[in-house]
């Protein structure tokens, strides 16, 4: 396979490398989106449970490996702010994903055009 790659023109080799880099970038973005979505879902479930809880109920929140007694209103506010931050992060990641997908499509199209004459000559 590497012999075949070395026979390709340098421009095609560079474009193939760019294609691989874009695929890796897209994979990273998708993993980050999945993590953000999972955290958002967890926060939504927690907020739903907090709504069912009495205002004077004892609430604990995790701080590393500790559980710390906290106020329901304070925890609700913190979770709501975190959820908003995650929504912004999701928007940013979606834009990045769209941009990378467009770049991938563009590079693939150019590669196909460049490889057509090579495949016809063999």
MONOR-V827748 format. One record per residue. OMEGA is omega in degrees with one decimal (NA if undefined). NEAR is the number of other C-alpha atoms within 10 Angstrom. D_FIRST is the distance of its C-alpha to the first C-alpha in whole Angstrom. Layout:
omega;near;d_first
OMEGA;NEAR;D_FIRST
OMEGA;NEAR;D_FIRST
This chain:
omega;near;d_first
-179.8;5;0
174.8;6;4
178.6;7;5
178.4;7;5
-178.3;12;6
177.1;10;9
-179.5;10;10
176.2;13;11
-178.5;12;15
-179.5;11;16
179.4;11;17
177.9;17;15
179.5;15;12
-179.7;12;16
176.0;16;16
177.4;16;13
178.8;12;14
178.4;16;18
179.2;19;17
179.5;13;15
179.3;13;19
178.1;17;21
177.9;16;19
178.5;12;20
178.7;16;24
179.5;20;24
178.6;13;24
179.7;13;26
-179.6;17;29
177.3;16;29
179.1;12;29
178.3;15;32
179.9;20;34
179.0;13;34
179.6;13;35
178.7;19;38
179.8;16;39
179.4;12;39
178.5;15;42
178.7;21;43
179.0;13;44
179.2;13;45
179.9;17;48
177.7;15;49
179.7;12;50
178.4;14;52
178.2;18;54
178.3;12;55
178.5;10;56
179.1;17;58
-179.3;12;59
-174.6;8;61
177.5;13;62
-177.6;10;66
-177.6;12;66
-179.2;9;68
178.0;11;65
-178.4;11;64
174.9;17;60
175.7;14;58
-178.7;13;54
173.4;10;52
-173.5;8;51
-179.9;7;48
179.8;6;50
168.8;9;53
-175.8;11;55
177.7;12;58
-177.3;11;61
179.8;14;60
-178.1;15;62
-178.3;20;61
-179.8;13;61
179.6;10;59
178.9;17;56
178.8;17;56
179.8;12;56
-179.5;12;53
178.9;17;51
178.1;16;52
178.6;12;51
178.9;15;48
177.9;20;47
177.6;13;48
178.7;13;45
177.2;17;43
176.9;15;43
178.8;12;43
177.6;16;40
179.0;19;39
179.5;12;39
-179.7;13;37
178.4;18;34
177.3;15;35
177.7;12;35
179.6;16;32
-179.7;19;30
-179.7;13;31
-179.1;13;30
177.4;17;27
177.9;16;26
178.0;12;28
178.2;16;25
-179.5;19;22
-179.6;13;24
-179.5;12;24
178.8;17;21
179.3;16;19
179.7;12;22
178.4;13;21
178.7;17;17
178.7;12;18
-178.3;11;21
-177.4;15;18
179.3;14;16
-179.3;10;18
-179.7;10;19
-179.0;12;16
178.3;8;15
-176.8;7;19
-178.7;6;18
NA;5;16
